[in-house]
């Protein structure tokens, strides 16, 4: 074991680029996490402990609204921070004075956009693949006369339960609830609610098959905690 570890940690021409990149990313993470917390403080965004930032996110909170982020969350906004390919920073914004965004513990985001005019609620361990968008509003009215009059689009709360995985480029629209442990395929558009414990995909996303029951996931989590 010591010999294997020695081979992994000894600097040579083969591993030098990788080790240098690891060191550079550690420095970036340290700087960006400090800067992101300063930005969050400026915008009065509540962030729990041990959250990490790779690249700077964009926060926008209207007065009177609220954004709360749990513990141990991870935000990847720099192009270098996710090799699957991301095309924008993480953007978290409230669009009305009564809006709220609540993010549970241990969630992960890569170039994810959350835009709330009413409310967006994420449970624990929600994982958002590269370039996911979650919004509870149409942003603009559908009828052109309403748009001309400056009327806002329709809104409805979004709820995403624990352990949901949203695949790369997925879009979650207003009024949707996604049940616990569900996986949404890459490129899907979720315009209707999905039950817990399924794989769903498509435009619009539909259930493809069921996953393991919730009781099995609970047993795994309990085993990991012991």
JOFENCOR-V514744 format. One record per backbone hydrogen bond with DSSP energy under -1.0 kcal/mol. NH is the residue of the N-H (numbers start at 1). CO is the residue of the C=O. Records with the same first field share a line. If there is no record, write none. Layout:
NH->CO, CO
This chain:
5->1
6->2
7->3
8->4
9->5
10->6
16->12
19->15
20->16
21->17
22->18
23->19
24->20
25->21
26->22
27->23
28->24
29->25
30->26
31->27
32->28
33->29
34->30
35->31
36->32
37->33
38->34
39->35
40->36
41->37
42->38
43->39
45->40
46->67
48->69
52->73
54->75
58->90
60->92
65->62
66->99
68->101
69->46
70->103
72->49
74->107
75->52
76->109
77->54
78->54
81->78
85->82
91->112
92->58
93->114
94->60
95->116
99->96
100->118
101->66
102->120
103->68
106->71
108->126
109->74
111->76
113->132
114->91
115->134
116->93
120->100
121->158
122->102
123->160
125->105
127->164
128->108
129->166
131->110
132->129
133->170
134->113
135->172
136->115
138->154
140->138
147->143
148->144
149->145
150->147
151->146
156->136
158->119
159->176
160->121
161->178
163->124
165->182
166->127
167->184
169->130
170->167
171->188
172->133
173->190
175->156
176->173
178->159
179->194
181->162
182->179
183->198
184->165
185->200
187->168
188->185
189->202
190->171
194->177
197->180
199->209
200->183
201->206
205->189
206->201
208->199
209->199
211->197
217->213
218->214
219->215
220->216
221->217
222->218
223->219
224->220
225->221
226->222
